[in-house]
Amino acid sequence: MKILYSCLSKSWGGMEMITVTSIKKLLERGLEITLLCTAESRIHTETNNLGIIIHAINSNEVQLPLNIVKVSGILKEAQFDIVHTHASKDLWLLVPALKLSGRNIPLFLTKHVGSFITKKDILHRNIYKRVDKVFAISNVIKYNLLETCPLDESKVTLLHNGIDVKYYFPSKDFKVNGRRKWGIKKSEILIGMMGRFSPGKGHEEFLSAANKLNKKHDNLKFIVIGEASRGEDEYAKKIKKTAEGNNIKNIIFTGYLSDVRETLSAMDIFVFPSHAEAFGLALAEAMAMGLPTVCSNSDGVLDIAINGETSFLFENKNVDSLIEKIELFINLKNKRKSFGEKGRERVIDNFNLETQIDKVIELYNNYA
């Protein structure tokens, strides 16, 4: 089966990571993937050595008419069975290109991000009419799609993001190596978060909690995994200056890590303070690693975490509530182990990447 995959995003976050991961898994299953992406984007870099055909284009609006003609030519030349995009903005390129090519190829969309505007005007109706199937990565995204887009519910399928549980797994070696790498003593409790430096990810609340917890406990360390994405460098600098201004000396900013498993394993408690997450890929990865988690009680997090079983949920954006829930794990070591085990079980049962890829391929076969 031949698939034209599309993601013209220039950023690097959950949507882009899932796009690359999905391509790798589909290749393992024997599908032939061609990728449409933005030239010199992170996705372009990450997929350049996968042995697939890549069409890298300049994706600005001025280029749109030329890109429609170009993609139309690609569609005419190759015998694709499915076109699948991970970015809804790409539909403005793909739908006209499909029409121009004269090819009646099934068009799939995976929706990763909610919309704050209603898209039911005549232009959007014509665009979404051409889409055969939409995957919503969480219930909040499914409801948002039906509320804001001209889509019949029969076209929308809930399909959570998948985690490679054979890659993300608890390991004593990972833990020992990770704590050694970052200089964490046996007596110290390491509390961490992971995510790109972007407003709304909860870095401010994490630092505020760290500042207050340090005044009550003398055996804590904090760690933040992640880097600034495109256009977010100033925000990242602001967060690090905030840590310095609050005299939080026991914190580590790791920057970008190509493999986060040892660093995640080094943690005793994982915090996911995001204000409004469509799914929560970092949270699911941490749970797959067997970590107890403290999460905001909002949006896509509610699809993943179970309060009092895999996680403690705190009131979104409420630092005092966050501190209260972190301290439950600080004071109850036995809870960390049991919550971590339950968290991994939940990921295996509900968010296993292999199972999610099975579902995608089954739907491909139904339409191809």
C-alpha positions in Angstrom: 0.0 0.0 0.0 1.3 3.5 -1.0 0.6 6.4 1.4 1.2 10.1 0.8 1.9 11.4 4.3 1.7 15.2 5.0 2.8 17.5 7.8 3.9 21.0 6.8 4.5 22.2 10.3 7.8 24.0 11.0 7.6 23.4 14.7 8.7 20.4 16.8 6.2 19.0 19.4 3.8 16.2 20.0 2.1 16.4 16.6 5.4 16.4 14.7 6.9 13.6 16.8 3.9 11.4 16.3 4.1 12.0 12.6 7.6 10.7 12.4 7.0 7.8 14.8 3.9 6.7 12.7 5.9 6.8 9.5 8.6 4.6 11.1 6.0 2.1 12.3 4.1 2.0 8.9 7.4 1.3 7.2 8.0 -1.6 9.5 4.6 -3.0 8.5 5.7 -2.9 4.8 3.7 0.1 3.7 5.4 2.5 1.2 5.4 6.1 2.5 6.1 9.3 0.7 6.3 12.4 2.8 5.2 16.0 2.0 6.9 18.4 4.5 8.3 21.9 4.7 11.9 22.3 3.5 14.5 22.4 6.3 11.9 21.8 9.0 12.6 19.5 11.9 10.4 16.8 10.4 12.4 17.1 7.2 15.6 16.5 9.2 14.2 13.7 11.3 12.9 11.7 8.3 15.8 12.3 5.9 17.5 9.0 6.7 14.4 6.8 6.6 14.8 5.7 3.0 11.5 7.3 1.9 10.7 9.7 -0.9 10.4 13.2 0.6 8.9 16.2 -1.2 10.1 19.2 0.7 8.3 22.5 -0.2 8.2 26.1 0.8 4.9 26.2 2.6 4.2 29.9 2.9 0.9 31.3 1.6 2.4 33.1 -1.3 3.6 29.7 -2.6 0.3 28.0 -2.2 -0.9 28.2 -5.9 2.5 26.9 -7.1 2.5 24.2 -4.5 -1.0 23.1 -5.5 0.2 22.5 -9.0 3.3 20.8 -7.8 1.5 18.4 -5.4 -1.1 17.7 -8.1 1.8 16.6 -10.3 3.0 14.3 -7.5 -0.5 12.8 -7.2 -0.8 12.2 -10.9 2.6 10.5 -11.2 2.4 8.2 -8.1 -0.4 5.6 -7.6 -1.2 6.5 -4.0 -3.8 4.4 -2.2 -4.3 6.9 0.7 -3.4 10.6 1.4 -3.0 11.2 5.2 -2.2 14.5 6.8 -1.4 15.3 10.4 -2.0 19.0 10.0 -5.5 20.4 9.2 -3.9 23.5 7.5 -2.5 21.1 4.9 -6.0 20.5 3.6 -5.9 23.9 1.9 -3.1 22.5 -0.3 -4.2 18.8 -0.5 -7.9 19.2 -1.4 -7.3 21.6 -4.4 -4.3 19.4 -5.5 -6.4 16.3 -5.4 -9.2 18.0 -7.5 -6.6 19.3 -10.0 -5.0 15.8 -10.3 -8.4 14.2 -11.0 -7.5 11.4 -8.6 -10.3 10.2 -6.2 -7.9 9.1 -3.5 -9.2 8.7 0.1 -8.1 11.6 2.3 -7.5 11.1 6.0 -6.8 13.7 8.7 -5.4 13.2 12.2 -6.4 16.2 14.3 -3.9 17.0 17.0 -4.9 20.5 18.0 -8.2 22.1 18.9 -9.7 25.1 17.1 -10.9 28.3 18.8 -12.9 29.4 15.8 -16.0 28.0 14.0 -15.1 26.7 10.5 -18.6 26.1 9.0 -18.5 28.7 6.2 -18.8 27.6 2.6 -15.0 27.4 2.0 -14.5 25.1 5.0 -17.6 23.0 4.1 -16.0 22.4 0.6 -12.6 21.5 2.1 -13.9 19.1 4.8 -16.4 17.6 2.5 -13.5 16.0 0.7 -12.1 14.4 3.9 -13.1 10.8 4.2 -12.0 10.1 7.8 -10.7 12.2 10.7 -8.8 10.7 13.7 -9.2 12.7 16.9 -6.4 12.0 19.4 -8.5 12.6 22.5 -12.1 13.1 23.5 -11.6 16.9 23.9 -10.4 17.1 20.3 -13.3 14.9 19.1 -15.8 17.2 20.7 -14.0 20.3 19.4 -14.0 18.9 15.9 -17.8 18.3 15.9 -18.4 21.7 17.5 -16.2 23.8 15.2 -15.9 21.9 11.9 -18.5 20.9 9.2 -18.1 17.2 9.9 -20.7 14.4 10.4 -20.0 12.4 13.5 -19.7 9.2 11.4 -16.5 10.7 9.8 -14.8 11.2 13.2 -13.0 8.3 15.0 -11.3 8.6 18.4 -7.8 7.3 18.0 -5.4 8.1 20.8 -1.7 8.7 20.2 0.3 5.5 20.7 3.4 4.9 22.8 6.1 2.4 21.9 6.0 0.4 25.1 8.9 -1.8 24.0 11.0 1.4 23.8 9.6 3.1 26.9 9.9 0.7 29.8 11.1 0.7 33.4 14.7 -0.4 33.8 17.1 -0.4 36.8 20.0 0.2 34.4 18.2 3.3 33.0 17.6 4.6 36.6 21.2 4.0 37.8 22.7 5.5 34.7 20.3 8.5 34.7 20.9 9.4 38.3 24.6 9.1 37.9 24.5 11.2 34.7 22.8 14.1 36.5 24.5 13.7 39.9 21.4 12.7 41.9 22.2 11.3 45.3 20.4 8.2 46.6 18.8 10.3 49.4 17.5 12.9 47.0 14.0 12.9 45.5 14.1 13.9 41.9 11.0 15.7 40.6 10.8 16.5 36.9 8.7 17.6 33.9 9.2 17.2 30.2 8.0 19.4 27.3 9.0 22.1 24.9 9.4 25.6 26.3 6.1 27.1 25.3 3.5 29.2 27.1 0.8 27.0 28.6 3.1 24.0 29.3 3.2 24.9 33.0 6.8 25.8 33.5 5.9 28.8 35.7 3.8 26.6 38.0 6.5 24.0 38.2 9.1 26.6 39.2 6.8 28.2 41.7 6.1 24.8 43.3 9.8 24.0 43.4 10.5 27.3 45.1 8.0 26.6 47.9 8.8 22.9 48.3 12.5 23.8 48.8 11.4 25.8 51.9 9.8 22.7 53.4 12.1 19.9 52.2 15.9 19.7 52.1 16.3 16.5 50.0 14.7 17.6 46.6 16.1 18.0 43.2 14.3 19.3 40.1 14.8 18.6 36.4 13.3 20.0 33.2 13.6 18.1 29.9 13.1 20.0 26.7 14.1 22.8 24.4 12.6 25.8 22.8 10.8 25.2 19.6 10.6 27.6 16.6 10.1 31.2 17.8 10.1 30.3 21.5 13.7 31.1 22.5 12.8 34.2 24.5 10.2 32.3 26.5 12.9 29.6 27.4 15.3 32.4 28.5 12.5 33.9 30.7 11.8 30.5 32.4 15.5 30.0 33.2 15.8 33.6 34.5 12.8 33.0 36.7 14.6 30.0 38.2 17.7 32.1 38.9 15.6 35.0 40.3 13.9 32.6 42.8 17.3 31.2 43.7 16.3 27.7 42.7 19.8 26.2 42.6 18.8 22.6 42.8 17.3 22.5 39.3 18.7 21.0 36.0 17.7 22.1 32.6 18.7 19.3 30.3 18.0 20.9 26.9 17.2 18.6 24.0 17.8 14.9 24.6 17.7 12.4 21.7 16.9 9.6 24.2 15.0 10.6 27.4 14.6 7.2 28.9 17.5 7.4 31.4 16.6 10.8 32.5 12.9 9.9 33.0 14.0 6.8 34.9 16.1 8.9 37.2 13.0 10.7 38.4 11.0 9.7 41.4 8.0 11.9 40.5 6.9 13.2 37.1 4.9 16.4 36.9 2.7 17.3 33.9 1.4 20.8 34.6 0.2 21.7 31.1 -2.8 24.1 31.0 -4.6 22.7 28.0 -3.2 19.6 26.3 -4.9 17.9 23.4 -3.4 14.5 24.5 -0.3 14.6 26.6 2.4 12.6 24.8 5.1 13.3 27.5 2.7 12.2 30.2 1.9 8.9 28.5 5.7 8.3 27.9 6.4 8.9 31.6 3.7 6.5 32.6 5.1 3.9 30.2 8.4 4.3 32.0 6.6 3.4 35.3 6.6 6.8 36.9 4.0 8.1 39.3 2.6 11.3 37.9 1.0 14.6 39.1 -1.1 16.1 36.3 -3.4 19.1 35.8 -7.1 18.1 35.7 -7.7 19.3 32.2 -8.5 18.4 28.6 -6.6 15.4 27.0 -4.9 14.5 30.3 -8.3 13.2 31.5 -8.1 10.5 28.7 -4.8 9.3 30.1 -4.5 9.7 33.9 -6.8 8.1 36.5 -6.9 10.1 39.7 -5.9 8.1 42.7 -4.7 5.1 40.7 -2.1 6.2 38.1 -1.8 9.8 39.1 -2.8 12.6 41.4 -4.7 15.3 39.6 -4.3 18.9 40.7 -6.5 21.9 40.0 -5.3 23.4 36.7 -2.9 26.4 37.1 -3.2 26.2 41.0 0.3 26.1 42.5 -0.9 25.2 46.0 -2.9 22.3 44.6 0.1 21.2 42.7 2.3 21.3 45.8 -0.2 19.4 47.8 -0.3 16.5 45.3 3.5 16.4 44.8 3.9 16.2 48.6 1.6 13.1 48.7 4.3 11.3 46.6 7.1 12.8 48.6 5.7 11.5 51.9 4.3 8.2 50.6 7.1 6.3 48.9 5.0 3.1 48.6 2.5 5.1 46.5 5.1 6.0 44.0 5.7 2.4 43.1 2.1 1.3 43.0 1.0 4.3 40.9 3.9 3.8 38.6 3.0 0.2 38.0 -0.7 1.1 37.3 0.4 3.8 35.0 2.4 1.5 32.8 -0.4 -1.0 32.7 -2.8 1.7 31.6 -0.5 2.7 28.7 -0.1 -0.9 27.6 -3.8 -1.5 27.7 -5.0 1.7 26.1 -2.2 3.6 24.2 0.0 0.8 22.8 1.5 2.1 19.5 1.3 -1.3 17.8 -2.4 -1.5 18.5 -3.0 2.0 17.3 -1.1 1.3 14.1 -3.2 -1.9 13.6 -6.4 0.3 13.7 -5.0 2.8 11.2 -4.0 0.1 8.7 -7.4 -1.6 9.1 -9.1 1.7 8.2 -6.7 2.3 5.3 -7.7 -1.2 4.0 -11.4 -0.3 4.3 -11.0 2.8 2.1 -8.2 1.8 -0.3 
